[in-house]
């Protein structure tokens, strides 16, 4: 660990309300709508009043205007010159200003990644291949029929895969990672999905990695336990459990599927996050979310999200919904050290790293 990393880690642990280091990532929600209806997502199920749904769809602007994007880059140059930029919400490929924005970020020397559901990837593959982004992450949730059922649109799997194939044959294209979220609908298909990706990889659709993630969720009981201890702005809501039911997953089948998956000889990197594949560990994760999994949230100390209208959100879309300010009126440095955000960091440390609503969030595993 470098001296810088040691100092930052000590600052987070011992002076969480007085953070001296700039964010490492700025995550953008460049629009407040999505073109798919994913069954495990509050946006897809129309639950916009939850923390997650509100963070992704609550912006007053449908799409981030180009001048706001340029202003964010100016603020990064002034206050977080080493930070990376992630275009992740809600569906960046549906943003009409994407090409111009990526050109501007490249001209400023900002390292940028894009995360997409892949529906529009065939149309934009050529542009993305030449955009200078450092990585493209595509969310695909299993083989064709399985993915399409989860995502609510027939043909969405084939379009995403065609886009990956079209992009990766272009010289200089960014590495493509596939991200798959475990739900009750793709259990039993995960290893076969990886084998299908391997076949496509060898046929020319070059894939750098496959990340399989356990479902991130807050159920009603988790929210109630959390809210008995914390009030606004740290209040929790149930999230990602309205059409999906994590407790309905067949854990024995999932264990067999994951055990087979991690034993495969794949031509790309495989990551299981978190790496839980035994039945007992899976039972804890999905049936006993009162028991923490993971150690501590570091994302609240490393990441800031900016919504399509300029409003700041702690960490990313899965975090608490609180008023930190707007980057149009408040500089990035002041947003990063907003009293409410400092308060969140202090509470996280006081709770031992995770509050009750944080125990099944991706940030707990980072």
C-alpha positions, -999 to +999 in steps of 0.1 A: +000+000+000+014+034-010+018+062+016-010+081-001-033+051+003-023+046+039-030+083+047-063+082+029-073+050+048-064+065+081-084+097+073-115+076+065-112+056+097-102+082+122-115+115+109-145+105+087-162+139+091-132+158+079-121+141+047-090+157+032-089+137+000-108+144-033-131+118-048-116+091-069-147+087-091-174+110-103-204+089-114-229+106-137-266+099-141-269+115-176-306+108-179-335+099-157-351+072-178-343+037-191-353+019-223-356-015-206-379-027-178-356-049-157-376-069-131-350-066-103-346-028-107-369-001-091-366+019-124-379-011-144-408-018-120-417+019-118-409+023-081-395+058-083-401+067-046-375+044-032-340+056-025-326+037-055-355+046-078-355+083-067-317+086-072-320+073-107-352+089-119-357+119-096-338+145-116-358+174-129-340+172-162-347+143-185-312+145-200-281+162-187-274+193-209-240+197-225-231+228-206-236+210-173-213+181-184-186+207-194-191+224-160-186+190-142-153+185-161-142+220-151-150+213-115-131+180-117-101+197-131-102+223-103-109+200-074-104+164-083-079+163-112-070+127-108-106+114-106-121+091-131-155+096-147-182+069-150-213+072-171-235+046-156-271+058-150-297+055-161-289+044-197-260+065-211-264+052-246-298+068-248-282+102-240-283+124-271-250+142-262-230+111-255-206+113-285-198+150-279-194+144-242-169+116-247-150+137-272-148+165-246-137+142-218-110+127-241-097+162-250-094+170-213-075+138-206-102+124-183-103+086-179-139+076-186-159+044-185-194+037-198-219+011-184-249+002-205-277-024-209-265-028-245-298-022-263-285+006-284-249-008-287-251-020-323-260+016-334-232+032-314-205+005-314-183+023-340-184+056-321-177+039-287-148+019-302-131+052-312-142+073-283-112+068-261-131+054-231-110+031-209-137+004-206-172-005-216-194-025-192-225-043-206-252-057-183-264-091-196-283-114-172-280-148-189-287-166-222-311-151-247-345-160-234-335-157-198-320-122-203-350-110-223-374-122-197-355-104-169-351-072-190-386-071-203-378-069-240-375-097-266-343-094-286-324-073-261-299-100-255-291-105-292-287-067-297-263-064-268-242-094-281-243-080-316-230-047-303-202-063-284-192-083-315-193-052-337-173-031-313-146-055-304-135-061-340-125-025-344-088-017-337-083+003-305-117-006-291-119-005-253-120-037-232-156-050-227-167-064-195-200-082-190-219-078-157-245-103-147-268-099-116-281-131-099-319-133-097-344-161-092-348-162-130-312-169-141-302-194-113-292-226-131-282-208-162-251-189-150-224-215-159-240-221-193-241-183-199-204-181-192-197-210-217-218-192-243-198-160-237-166-181-241-178-194-274-187-160-287-153-147-274-134-173-294-156-164-325-145-128-323-167-110-298-138-102-275-148-101-238-123-090-212-142-101-181-174-115-166-186-101-133-214-121-116-229-102-087-252-113-060-284-093-060-282-059-042-314-053-023-330-038+008-361-056+020-388-042+042-374-058+073-339-043+066-354-009+061-374-011+093-343-022+114-323+007+098-350+033+104-354+023+140-318+037+144-316+064+118-339+091+105-337+115+075-314+121+057-303+085+064-337+069+062-339+037+042-365+023+018-370-011+005-353-013-030-352-039-058-376-063-042-409-054-058-410-078-088-379-098-077-378-118-045-342-126-034-356-150-008-372-171-036-339-181-051-332-218-050-300-218-030-290-254-036-294-248-073-275-216-071-246-232-052-243-260-078-244-234-106-218-211-090-195-240-081-196-252-117-191-216-129-160-209-109-145-242-121-147-234-158-117-227-179-127-194-195-108-172-219-116-141-198-114-131-162-142-142-139-152-123-108-180-134-083-190-105-061-190-113-032-174-147-036-201-168-019-210-201-034-216-225-005-252-232+006-246-219+042-231-186+030-259-182+004-285-188+030-270-160+051-269-136+022-304-142+008-324-154+039-307-135+068-299-100+056-298-088+092-263-104+093-238-082+076-219-095+046-189-074+037-167-053+059-173-016+054-185+009+028-156+028+012-176+042-017-190+071+005-154+081+009-143+076-027-173+083-050-198+111-057-227+109-082-241+139-101-276+136-115-289+148-148-299+182-133-267+187-114-279+174-080-252+155-060-259+120-045-236+103-021-216+074-036-239+062-063-275+053-071-279+027-043-270+052-015-293+074+006-313+101-009-302+134+007-299+170-004-262+177-007-266+206-032-262+212-069-229+214-087-242+243-107-244+265-076-220+247-052-184+237-061-174+201-063-151+206-033-180+219-011-204+191-023-177+165-014-175+179+021-212+187+025-224+184+062-249+157+053-223+136+035-198+141+063-225+129+087-231+098+066-193+090+068-193+095+105-223+072+110-207+045+088-176+045+109-195+046+142-216+016+130-184-004+123-185+002+086-220-007+076-255+004+087-284-021+085-296-009+051-260-012+037-254-049+042-265-061+008-251-032-012-222-036-037-204-009-017-202-033+013-181-057-009-158-032-025 
